[in-house]
Amino acid sequence: MTLGWLSIVRLGLVQMALGSVVVLTTSTLNRLMVVELALPALLPGFLVALHYGIQITRPNWGFLSDTGGNRTRWIWRGMAILALGGFLAALGVVVLEQSRIWGFALSFLAYTMIGLGVGAAGTSVLALLATATAPHRRAAAATITWLMMIFGIAMTAGVVGAFLDPYTPARLLRVVAITSGAAFLLAVLATIRIERGITATPEPDAVPFREGLAQVWSEPAARLFTIFVFLSMTAYFMQELILEPYAGLVFGFTPGESTQLSGMQNGGVFIGMLLVGIAATGFRIGSLRNWVVIGCLGSAATLALIAFLAGTGSKPMLSAATVMLGFFNGVFAVAAIGSMMALAGRGRENREGTRMGLWGAAQAIAAGFGGLLGAGAVDLMRQSLADGPAFGTVFVAEAALFLAAAAMAARILEGRAPSAAFVPGE
């Protein structure tokens, strides 16, 4: 038996709960540290990078869920760690007002727990989806779970922001405690008995983690896909820290206008994700391989256009191009996740979680590396070039990475029986 639509939505609720806790650290707590506490922006930046770096443990969590025979309990454990970490992160902000040393120490522990919790719960959810979702539903499953996570992020940011005013430390702790506790409870209720009825797979050989990871790494498909994930996600995240500054410095966007630009980009991502889910599953149009390539090529072309627009100074054209970038990013992201689910079940049996963990670690590292690479490259280019050419050079380099990712995806997926693994509906 495979997961039905209701079960896929239930796993999407876990993704929504996960995103609702993580967004507190990247938005609310980040702002409090920089604005209310007047701390250097480097501090929350380091803490967010820490939670990404800790996710290099994702292969460990995936391996544990493979060998344990019960992925649900690892989802629960991961969400428990994440919820506690989210509350401790808020407590760390409060303590920072009194003691920088103890506040930073507590924050370091909290963000480490957040990284561990995201790794444990997120990897186990994806592994369960990969092993128990019918091939023709993978694109839709990826769309549903990711859109629900985006919804959870947006909803939590709005609700928490409303309840935090007027800000007091006590109010912060109360709001974050309720949010984190509700997220954990939602994840538990959503996954109770979700694995019941799914055909159980035999326990894998009792081997050490290093040997299990080595077995997966020895598989050409898994190894090449890991490289593809790192390459494509580096390209995906390179613009994250530089697009808004580019809009402000080169096109004269105000802070409010650049924030709206970011919202427009996310709207494009939403539409792109929705399109692939409907087209690939509802109408059975195209293989996931082809959608990955289209997303990469479209992202590359749009980035080149954004670089070219520096000479025009046109705000409407930049806004339109940013929506296009978001759209093709969304197409790429959902198709890549669906492809990941398909590849996770190929190779040595009962290593799906380990494979998903390996690719999740590559994605997390690329997220941190890509953002820093883009920002650092712009700073370097601006030493010798005007703002427009400096940013444009980095956008073109990012486009080149997307082109390389498209070529690699076509090569990997084309020779791996795409009709059996990637074409929805077969």
Secondary structure, DSSP 8 states (H G I E B T S, - for coil): ----HHHHHHHHHHHHHHHHHHHIIIIIHHHIIIIIS---THHHHHHHHHHHHHGGGHHHHHHHHHHHS-HHHHHHHHHHHHHHHHHHHHHHHHHHTT-HHHHHHHHHHHHHHHHHHHHHHHHHHHHHHHHHS-GGGHHHHHHHHHHHHHHHHHHHHHHHHHHH-S--HHHHHHHHHHHHHHHHHHHHHHHTTTTTTS----------HHHHHHHHHTSHHHHHHHHHHHHHHHHHHHTTTTHHHHHHHHH---HHHHHHHHHHHHHHHHHHHHHHHIIIIIS--S-HHHHHHHHHHHHHHHHHHHHHGGGT--HHHHHHHHHHHHHHHHHHHHHHHHHHHHHHTSSSTT-HHHHHHHHHHHHHHHHHHHHHHHHHHHHHHTTTS-HHHHHHHHHHHHHHHHHHHHHHHHHHHHTS-HHHHTSTT-
